[in-house]
């Protein structure tokens, strides 16, 4: 896990350095129908490929730490053993015996309970998706990823936020938010201020550093849960 922490810290530094150069800005405007106010991502510079490499290193080290845990628990030569991560219970049943060869039933029961069945957004499910693609296919592309939209408006108005899927890669001009005001004077001119943070997302599911940190934290909790076994 120490290597993953190092890579995560490096990733944050490199992202901060890249974002300082005003790589992105936000364009905005009103939709002709429905009174929706929308924001669009304007890309001035694409992020360097090194960000994808560092993100891959961070997640692969997290995955390796979990695999090493199972190896230590198994007491075998660790051929084909690994920490299982499955969202499908039937698939898990097919591979459980091989992956957990030598692991005690007590420890197997704990690992059974950690499986993210039917939850593709679970940190462990995201870890498997990210590392499998990174290892067996191509690097996850890096791109601008908005988060934490803040809308400041008069207290007499409510905000209806419209649906916008933040999936990657996000291209230049992509809609990243939309909202409209609901209040006592629908056609009145109202002062509204919007703020939104930008970071870097990776891959189709637009994982960002916050997601990677959560994944690492969950893996660390799992490893600590077995710490008594190794003193």
C-alpha positions as CSV (number, residue, x, y, z in Angstrom):
1,X,0.0,0.0,0.0
2,X,2.9,2.4,0.6
3,X,3.7,2.5,-3.1
4,X,0.1,3.2,-4.0
5,X,0.2,6.2,-1.5
6,X,3.3,7.5,-3.2
7,X,1.8,7.2,-6.6
8,X,-1.4,8.9,-5.4
9,X,0.5,11.8,-3.9
10,X,2.5,12.1,-7.2
11,X,-0.8,12.0,-9.2
12,X,-2.3,14.9,-7.1
13,X,0.9,17.0,-7.6
14,X,0.9,16.4,-11.3
15,X,-2.8,17.2,-11.7
16,X,-2.4,20.4,-9.7
17,X,0.5,21.5,-11.8
18,X,-1.4,20.8,-15.0
19,X,-4.5,22.6,-13.8
20,X,-2.6,25.7,-12.9
21,X,-2.1,26.4,-16.5
22,X,-5.8,27.1,-17.1
23,X,-6.2,23.9,-19.2
24,X,-10.0,24.2,-18.9
25,X,-12.7,26.8,-18.6
26,X,-16.5,26.8,-18.4
27,X,-18.8,28.2,-21.2
28,X,-22.4,28.8,-20.3
29,X,-25.7,29.9,-21.8
30,X,-29.5,29.4,-21.8
31,X,-31.4,26.7,-23.7
32,X,-34.0,28.1,-25.9
33,X,-36.8,25.9,-24.4
34,X,-37.3,25.1,-20.7
35,X,-35.3,27.9,-19.2
36,X,-32.4,25.6,-18.5
37,X,-29.1,27.3,-17.7
38,X,-26.2,25.1,-18.9
39,X,-22.5,24.9,-18.5
40,X,-20.0,23.4,-21.1
41,X,-16.5,22.3,-20.7
42,X,-14.0,24.3,-22.8
43,X,-10.7,22.4,-23.4
44,X,-7.6,24.6,-23.9
45,X,-5.0,21.9,-23.4
46,X,-5.3,18.1,-23.2
47,X,-3.7,16.4,-20.1
48,X,-0.4,14.6,-20.6
49,X,-0.4,10.8,-20.9
50,X,1.8,10.5,-17.8
51,X,-1.3,11.2,-15.7
52,X,-2.9,8.0,-17.0
53,X,0.4,6.1,-16.2
54,X,0.5,7.3,-12.7
55,X,-3.2,6.6,-12.0
56,X,-2.6,3.1,-13.4
57,X,0.5,2.6,-11.1
58,X,-1.5,3.7,-8.1
59,X,-4.5,1.4,-8.7
60,X,-2.3,-1.6,-9.7
61,X,-0.4,-1.2,-6.4
62,X,-3.6,-1.2,-4.5
63,X,-4.7,-4.4,-6.3
64,X,-1.3,-6.0,-5.7
65,X,-1.6,-5.3,-1.9
66,X,-4.9,-7.2,-1.8
67,X,-3.4,-10.1,-3.8
68,X,-0.4,-10.3,-1.4
69,X,-2.8,-10.4,1.5
70,X,-4.5,-13.5,0.0
71,X,-1.1,-15.1,-0.7
72,X,-0.1,-14.6,3.0
73,X,-3.4,-16.0,4.2
74,X,-3.1,-19.1,1.9
75,X,0.2,-20.4,3.1
76,X,0.8,-22.0,-0.4
77,X,3.0,-21.3,-3.3
78,X,0.3,-18.7,-4.4
79,X,0.1,-20.0,-7.9
80,X,-3.2,-18.5,-9.3
81,X,-4.3,-17.2,-5.9
82,X,-5.5,-13.6,-5.8
83,X,-8.0,-11.4,-4.0
84,X,-11.3,-12.1,-5.7
85,X,-13.5,-9.2,-6.7
86,X,-16.8,-10.0,-8.4
87,X,-20.1,-8.2,-9.0
88,X,-21.7,-11.5,-10.1
89,X,-22.2,-14.1,-7.4
90,X,-22.4,-17.0,-9.9
91,X,-19.1,-16.0,-11.4
92,X,-17.6,-15.7,-8.0
93,X,-18.6,-19.3,-7.2
94,X,-16.8,-20.5,-10.3
95,X,-13.5,-19.0,-9.3
96,X,-13.6,-18.9,-5.5
97,X,-11.8,-22.2,-4.9
98,X,-8.9,-21.4,-7.1
99,X,-8.3,-17.9,-6.0
100,X,-8.6,-18.7,-2.3
101,X,-6.7,-22.0,-2.4
102,X,-5.3,-22.6,1.1
103,X,-7.2,-19.8,2.8
104,X,-9.1,-20.9,5.9
105,X,-12.9,-21.1,5.9
106,X,-13.0,-18.3,8.5
107,X,-11.0,-16.0,6.2
108,X,-12.9,-17.1,3.2
109,X,-16.2,-16.1,4.9
110,X,-14.8,-12.6,5.5
111,X,-13.7,-12.3,1.9
112,X,-17.2,-13.6,0.8
113,X,-18.8,-10.7,2.7
114,X,-16.6,-8.2,1.0
115,X,-17.7,-9.0,-2.6
116,X,-19.5,-6.1,-4.3
117,X,-22.3,-8.2,-5.7
118,X,-24.7,-6.2,-8.0
119,X,-22.9,-3.0,-7.1
120,X,-20.7,-1.8,-10.0
121,X,-20.1,1.5,-8.3
122,X,-18.6,-0.1,-5.2
123,X,-14.9,0.9,-4.6
124,X,-13.7,-2.7,-5.1
125,X,-15.8,-3.1,-8.3
126,X,-14.2,0.1,-9.6
127,X,-10.8,-1.2,-8.7
128,X,-11.2,-4.4,-10.6
129,X,-12.7,-2.5,-13.7
130,X,-9.9,0.0,-13.7
131,X,-7.0,-2.4,-13.2
132,X,-8.3,-5.0,-15.6
133,X,-8.6,-2.4,-18.4
134,X,-5.3,-0.8,-17.5
135,X,-3.4,-4.1,-17.5
136,X,-5.0,-6.0,-20.4
137,X,-6.2,-3.4,-22.9
138,X,-5.0,0.2,-23.1
139,X,-4.3,3.2,-20.8
140,X,-7.4,4.9,-19.5
141,X,-7.5,8.3,-21.2
142,X,-7.2,11.4,-18.9
143,X,-9.6,14.4,-19.4
144,X,-11.2,17.3,-17.5
145,X,-13.8,16.1,-15.0
146,X,-16.1,18.6,-13.2
147,X,-17.4,18.0,-9.7
148,X,-19.0,19.9,-6.8
149,X,-21.4,22.2,-8.6
150,X,-22.4,25.1,-6.4
151,X,-25.3,27.4,-7.3
152,X,-25.8,30.7,-5.4
153,X,-29.3,32.3,-5.8
154,X,-31.8,34.3,-3.8
155,X,-33.3,32.3,-1.0
156,X,-36.8,32.6,-2.3
157,X,-35.9,30.5,-5.3
158,X,-35.4,26.7,-5.5
159,X,-33.0,25.0,-7.9
160,X,-33.9,22.1,-10.1
161,X,-30.8,20.4,-11.4
162,X,-31.2,18.6,-14.6
163,X,-29.6,15.2,-15.4
164,X,-26.1,15.2,-16.8
165,X,-24.0,12.1,-17.0
166,X,-20.4,12.6,-16.3
167,X,-18.9,9.8,-18.4
168,X,-15.6,9.8,-20.1
169,X,-13.8,10.9,-22.1
170,X,-15.4,14.3,-21.9
171,X,-14.9,16.2,-25.1
172,X,-14.6,19.9,-25.8
173,X,-18.0,21.6,-25.6
174,X,-19.6,18.7,-23.6
175,X,-22.5,19.7,-21.3
176,X,-21.4,19.3,-17.7
177,X,-24.3,20.8,-15.8
178,X,-27.8,22.3,-16.3
179,X,-30.3,23.8,-13.9
180,X,-33.2,26.2,-13.7
181,X,-34.8,28.3,-11.0
182,X,-38.2,27.7,-9.5
183,X,-39.6,30.7,-7.6
184,X,-42.3,33.4,-7.1
185,X,-41.4,35.3,-10.3
186,X,-40.6,32.9,-13.2
187,X,-39.8,35.5,-15.8
188,X,-37.9,37.9,-13.5
189,X,-34.2,38.6,-14.0
190,X,-32.4,37.0,-11.0
191,X,-28.8,37.2,-10.1
192,X,-27.3,33.7,-10.0
193,X,-23.6,32.7,-9.4
194,X,-22.3,29.3,-10.3
195,X,-19.1,27.6,-9.2
196,X,-17.8,24.3,-10.2
197,X,-14.5,22.5,-9.4
198,X,-12.4,20.7,-12.1
199,X,-10.1,17.8,-11.7
200,X,-8.9,15.0,-14.0
201,X,-11.0,11.9,-14.7
202,X,-9.8,8.6,-16.1
203,X,-11.5,6.1,-18.4
204,X,-15.1,5.5,-19.4
205,X,-16.4,5.7,-15.8
206,X,-14.5,9.0,-15.2
207,X,-12.7,7.9,-12.0
208,X,-11.0,10.9,-10.4
209,X,-8.4,11.2,-7.6
210,X,-11.2,11.3,-5.0
211,X,-12.4,7.9,-6.3
212,X,-8.9,6.5,-6.3
213,X,-8.4,7.7,-2.7
214,X,-11.7,6.0,-1.7
215,X,-10.6,2.8,-3.3
216,X,-7.3,2.9,-1.5
217,X,-8.9,3.6,1.8
218,X,-11.3,0.6,1.4
219,X,-8.3,-1.7,0.5
220,X,-6.4,-0.4,3.6
221,X,-9.4,-1.2,5.8
222,X,-9.5,-4.8,4.4
223,X,-5.8,-5.3,5.0
224,X,-6.1,-3.9,8.6
225,X,-9.0,-6.2,9.3
226,X,-6.5,-9.2,8.9
227,X,-3.7,-7.5,10.8
228,X,-4.1,-9.7,13.9
229,X,-3.4,-12.7,11.8
230,X,0.2,-11.5,11.2
231,X,0.8,-9.7,14.5
